[in-house]
Amino acid sequence: MKKWFCMGLILTSYSLQAQDFKTIHRDLIVVDGHNDVIIESILPGHDISNRLTTGHTDIPRLIEGGVDVQFFAVWSDDKKWQTNAFKHANDQLDALKKVLSKNPDKIVLAKYTADIDRIIGEGKIAAVIGIEGGNMIEESIANLEKLYERGARYLTLTWNYNLPWATAAAVEVLTKSDKGKGLSEHGERIIRRMNELGMMIDLSHAGEKTFYDVMRISTKPVLVSHSNAAALTPHSRNLDDKQLEALKQNGGVVGVNFYSGFLDVTYEDRVQKLYQTHFGEQGDYTLSVTRQYGKLPTNLQHEANASLSTLLDHIDYLVRKVGIDHVAIGSDFDGIESPPQGLEDVSKFPNLTKALFERGYSQDDIAKIMGLNFLRIWKENENQ
């Protein structure tokens, strides 16, 4: 039976051969730190109890992929939900609760790391909640506390828009001045309350000034749930080397994002060329790259997707910069349109284990990347 104790995992000793990767994967604790299936499939009414023909996620595919702990993102578009964002968050939690109530033999809510061994030991998936976007607390610490009580174990401070109390990477990069950037005094109070609650602070999407303000204030290791290395793919959503060093000193964790656009600098050009080749003069070239990708047939989408090796390159780079104890998985499945080749949905996680093995990672190091590091930072944030 899989167990983790004190950031360790009891593993059977193998003479590790490539053909053993499925056995190795089965004995890992696989933790995916970010998945948007609630907003993509559950809230619109799709029943993820059954295998779907759309999206990246459902319970049968989670089981097939050997996912033991799935963090479900609760997300809202700030522009659409300028009011009632807290209610929208609760509506999503209610929708997830219905899924759990319908499948108690397969998936169960976990509120504490102490729940993990029990749930996995029962042969079930542990469902954990992350709130993606501080707009959903509506500036209210009381709302933050209510979401924590319902099971939310991290808060991604911003999405792609500034809040009155924190600024976002997508906006910060538009100006060079630091004026008005970072955390407000109220934002600092929110960070301190999160530390008190034992709620992880997630800095994916956060602006650089916000990032360093949190590093200055937080007494707990911080999370960057779904971001990559800016040195390989320059993008405001990825972390530069200075940020990675700060994360290392803080003891935090970065979860690798599977989006091709955050992995491969040639992705957008490839999409545009494939679109032009396929549609020619009939194409609509006012469409964004994302929408052009969506118009491509499946075989060309696959060709456009980043290679699995580019994901491994980011993992290699992050491990070199922050250390093996600080890199995890935050797929962003169902929040992205283009995952890497070989990781088309949640059922394909064994391919990542195989790829890590083939890159030369030891079994213990694979166990850390695939789950233990995420569990470690969650435990270190708890006040149990």
C-alpha positions in Angstrom: 0.0 0.0 0.0 1.3 3.5 -0.9 2.1 5.7 2.1 4.0 8.8 2.8 5.6 9.6 6.2 7.5 12.7 7.1 8.0 13.6 3.4 9.1 10.0 2.6 7.5 7.3 0.6 7.6 3.6 1.3 8.6 2.1 -2.1 9.3 -1.4 -3.2 12.9 -1.7 -4.4 13.2 -2.4 -8.1 16.0 -3.1 -10.4 14.8 -0.2 -12.5 14.3 -1.2 -16.1 12.4 0.9 -18.6 9.6 -1.7 -18.7 9.0 -1.2 -15.0 7.7 2.3 -15.3 4.0 1.3 -15.0 4.8 -0.5 -11.8 6.8 2.4 -10.5 4.0 4.8 -11.4 1.5 2.7 -9.6 3.5 2.8 -6.4 4.0 6.5 -6.5 1.7 9.0 -4.8 0.8 11.1 -7.8 -0.3 14.7 -7.0 -1.5 17.1 -9.6 -1.6 20.6 -8.2 -3.9 22.3 -10.6 -6.8 21.2 -12.8 -9.7 23.3 -14.2 -12.3 20.6 -14.8 -14.8 22.3 -12.5 -15.3 25.3 -14.8 -14.6 23.4 -18.0 -16.9 20.4 -17.5 -18.6 20.0 -14.1 -20.3 23.4 -13.9 -21.6 23.2 -17.5 -23.3 19.9 -16.5 -21.0 17.2 -17.9 -20.9 14.1 -15.7 -17.2 13.3 -15.0 -18.3 10.1 -13.3 -18.2 8.7 -16.9 -15.5 8.9 -19.5 -16.0 12.0 -21.6 -15.1 12.5 -25.2 -14.3 16.2 -24.5 -11.9 17.8 -22.1 -8.9 16.4 -20.3 -10.4 15.1 -17.1 -13.0 12.6 -15.8 -12.9 10.1 -13.0 -12.2 7.0 -15.2 -9.2 8.8 -16.8 -7.9 10.0 -13.4 -8.0 6.4 -12.3 -6.3 5.2 -15.5 -3.6 7.9 -15.0 -2.9 6.7 -11.5 -3.7 10.2 -10.0 -4.0 9.9 -6.2 -4.4 13.5 -5.2 -6.1 16.0 -7.5 -6.3 19.7 -6.6 -9.4 21.1 -8.3 -9.2 24.8 -9.2 -12.1 27.1 -8.5 -11.8 29.8 -11.1 -13.6 32.9 -12.3 -12.9 35.5 -14.9 -12.5 38.8 -13.0 -14.1 40.8 -15.8 -17.2 38.6 -15.9 -17.5 38.3 -12.1 -17.0 41.8 -10.9 -19.8 41.1 -8.5 -21.0 37.9 -6.9 -17.6 36.2 -7.4 -17.8 34.7 -3.9 -21.1 33.1 -4.8 -19.7 31.9 -8.0 -16.9 30.2 -6.1 -19.4 28.5 -3.8 -21.5 27.4 -6.8 -18.4 25.6 -8.1 -17.8 24.0 -4.8 -21.4 22.9 -4.7 -21.0 21.4 -8.1 -17.8 19.5 -7.1 -19.6 18.3 -3.9 -22.3 16.7 -6.1 -19.7 14.8 -8.0 -18.1 13.6 -4.8 -21.5 12.6 -3.4 -22.2 10.6 -6.5 -18.9 8.7 -6.4 -18.0 8.1 -2.7 -16.4 4.8 -3.7 -13.9 6.5 -6.0 -13.2 10.1 -4.8 -13.3 11.8 -1.5 -12.6 15.4 -0.2 -9.3 15.7 1.7 -8.9 18.8 4.0 -5.6 17.8 5.6 -2.5 15.9 4.7 -3.4 13.4 7.4 -6.4 12.3 5.3 -4.2 11.2 2.3 -3.0 7.9 3.6 -6.5 6.8 4.6 -8.1 7.9 1.3 -5.4 6.3 -0.9 -5.4 3.2 1.3 -9.1 2.8 0.6 -8.3 2.9 -3.1 -9.8 6.3 -3.7 -8.7 9.6 -5.1 -8.2 12.5 -2.7 -9.9 15.6 -4.0 -8.4 18.9 -2.7 -9.6 22.4 -3.5 -7.6 25.4 -4.7 -9.1 28.9 -5.3 -7.6 30.4 -8.5 -8.1 34.2 -8.1 -8.4 36.4 -5.1 -11.3 38.2 -6.6 -13.5 35.4 -5.3 -13.0 36.5 -1.7 -14.2 40.0 -2.6 -11.6 41.6 -0.4 -13.1 39.9 2.6 -11.0 37.9 5.1 -14.3 36.4 6.4 -14.9 35.0 2.9 -11.4 33.7 2.8 -12.1 31.8 6.0 -15.3 30.4 4.7 -13.7 29.0 1.7 -11.0 27.5 3.9 -13.7 25.9 6.0 -15.2 24.3 2.8 -11.8 22.8 2.0 -9.8 25.3 0.0 -6.2 24.7 0.8 -4.6 27.3 -1.5 -5.5 30.7 -2.9 -3.9 31.9 -6.1 -3.7 35.5 -5.2 -4.6 36.9 -8.7 -5.6 35.7 -12.1 -4.7 38.0 -15.0 -6.1 41.2 -13.6 -5.1 43.5 -10.7 -7.1 43.4 -7.5 -7.4 46.3 -5.1 -5.0 44.4 -2.8 -2.6 42.6 -5.2 -1.3 43.1 -8.7 -1.1 40.5 -11.4 1.9 39.5 -13.7 -0.1 40.2 -16.9 -0.7 43.8 -15.8 2.6 44.5 -14.0 4.7 43.8 -17.1 2.9 46.6 -19.0 4.7 49.3 -17.0 8.3 49.7 -15.7 7.5 51.7 -12.6 6.8 49.9 -9.4 4.2 52.5 -8.4 0.9 50.9 -7.4 2.3 47.4 -7.7 2.5 44.6 -5.2 0.4 44.1 -2.0 -1.6 46.8 -0.3 -1.8 46.9 3.5 -5.0 44.9 3.2 -3.2 42.4 1.0 -0.6 42.0 3.7 -3.3 41.2 6.2 -4.7 38.6 3.8 -1.3 36.9 3.6 -0.9 36.8 7.3 -4.3 35.4 7.8 -3.6 32.7 5.2 -0.4 31.8 7.2 -2.5 31.6 10.4 -5.1 29.4 8.7 -2.5 27.0 7.2 -3.7 27.9 3.7 -1.0 27.8 1.0 -0.2 31.1 -0.8 -0.1 30.5 -4.6 1.9 32.9 -6.6 1.2 31.6 -10.1 -0.2 34.6 -12.0 1.1 37.1 -9.4 3.1 40.0 -10.5 6.8 40.2 -9.6 6.3 42.9 -7.0 3.5 40.9 -5.5 5.8 37.9 -5.5 8.5 39.6 -3.5 6.1 41.3 -1.1 4.7 37.8 -0.3 8.3 36.5 0.1 9.0 39.3 2.6 5.8 38.7 4.6 5.0 35.0 4.6 6.2 32.9 7.5 5.4 29.7 5.5 6.8 28.2 2.3 4.9 29.5 -0.8 3.5 27.7 -3.7 3.7 28.5 -7.4 1.2 25.9 -8.5 1.4 26.0 -12.3 4.3 27.9 -13.8 7.5 27.2 -15.7 11.0 28.6 -16.2 11.2 32.0 -17.9 14.8 31.4 -18.9 13.5 28.7 -21.3 10.2 30.3 -22.3 10.1 34.1 -21.5 6.5 34.8 -20.4 5.1 36.7 -17.5 3.5 33.5 -16.2 6.9 31.8 -15.8 9.5 32.5 -13.1 12.9 34.1 -13.8 16.1 32.9 -12.2 15.9 35.5 -9.4 12.4 34.4 -8.5 13.5 30.8 -8.5 16.4 31.6 -6.1 13.9 33.4 -3.8 11.6 30.4 -4.0 14.5 28.1 -3.1 15.4 30.2 -0.1 11.8 30.3 1.0 11.5 26.5 0.8 8.6 26.7 -1.6 7.5 24.6 -4.6 6.9 25.3 -8.2 4.4 23.0 -10.1 5.2 22.5 -13.8 2.5 23.8 -16.1 1.7 21.6 -19.2 0.6 24.4 -21.5 2.6 24.3 -24.8 2.7 28.1 -24.9 4.5 28.2 -21.5 6.9 25.4 -22.5 7.9 26.1 -26.1 8.9 29.5 -27.6 8.1 28.3 -31.1 4.6 27.1 -30.2 2.7 30.2 -31.4 4.6 30.4 -34.7 3.9 26.7 -35.3 0.2 27.2 -34.7 0.0 30.1 -37.1 2.0 28.3 -39.9 -0.2 25.2 -39.5 -3.3 27.3 -39.7 -2.2 29.2 -42.7 -1.1 26.0 -44.5 -4.4 24.3 -43.7 -6.9 27.1 -44.4 -4.9 29.3 -46.9 -7.0 32.2 -48.2 -10.1 30.9 -46.4 -8.5 31.5 -43.0 -9.5 34.2 -40.6 -6.3 35.8 -39.6 -7.9 38.1 -37.1 -8.3 35.1 -34.8 -6.0 34.8 -31.8 -3.5 31.9 -31.7 -5.7 30.1 -29.2 -8.7 30.3 -31.5 -6.6 29.4 -34.6 -5.5 26.3 -32.7 -9.1 25.4 -31.9 -10.0 25.5 -35.6 -7.2 23.0 -36.5 -8.1 19.3 -37.1 -6.9 17.0 -34.3 -3.9 15.7 -36.2 -2.6 19.3 -36.8 -3.3 20.2 -33.1 -1.1 17.3 -32.1 1.6 18.6 -34.5 1.3 22.0 -32.9 1.6 20.7 -29.4 5.0 21.0 -27.6 7.0 17.9 -27.4 7.2 16.0 -24.1 11.0 16.7 -24.1 10.3 20.4 -23.8 8.4 19.7 -20.5 11.3 17.6 -19.3 13.7 20.4 -20.2 11.7 22.8 -17.9 11.8 20.2 -15.1 15.5 19.7 -15.6 16.1 23.5 -15.5 13.9 24.0 -12.4 15.6 21.1 -10.6 19.0 22.6 -11.3 17.9 26.0 -10.1 15.8 25.2 -7.0 16.7 21.6 -6.2 14.8 18.3 -6.4 12.8 19.0 -3.3 11.1 22.1 -4.8 9.6 20.9 -8.2 6.2 19.4 -8.5 3.3 19.0 -11.1 0.6 21.6 -11.8 -0.7 20.4 -15.1 -3.4 23.0 -15.7 -5.4 20.4 -17.5 -8.8 21.7 -18.7 -7.4 25.2 -18.3 -5.3 24.9 -21.4 -6.0 24.0 -25.0 -2.6 22.6 -25.9 -0.9 20.0 -23.7 2.4 18.3 -24.7 2.5 15.3 -27.0 2.1 12.2 -24.9 0.3 14.0 -22.1 -3.0 14.6 -23.9 -5.1 14.1 -20.8 -5.0 12.9 -17.2 -4.8 9.3 -18.2 -1.4 9.9 -19.6 0.5 10.6 -16.4 2.4 7.3 -16.6 4.1 8.6 -19.7 5.6 11.4 -17.5 6.9 8.9 -15.0 8.5 7.0 -17.9 10.0 10.1 -19.4 11.5 11.1 -16.1 13.0 7.7 -15.7 14.5 7.9 -19.2 16.0 11.3 -18.4 17.9 9.6 -15.6 15.9 10.6 -12.5 16.1 8.1 -9.7 13.0 6.5 -8.3 13.1 8.6 -5.2 13.5 11.8 -7.2 10.6 10.8 -9.4 8.5 10.3 -6.3 9.3 13.8 -5.1 8.4 15.5 -8.4 5.3 13.4 -9.0 3.8 14.0 -5.6 5.8 14.2 -2.4 7.0 17.7 -2.9 3.5 19.0 -3.2 2.4 17.1 -0.1 5.4 18.4 1.8 4.6 22.0 1.2 1.0 21.5 2.1 2.0 19.8 5.3 4.4 22.6 6.2 1.7 25.1 5.8 -0.7 23.3 8.0 -1.3 24.3 11.6 -2.3 20.8 12.8 
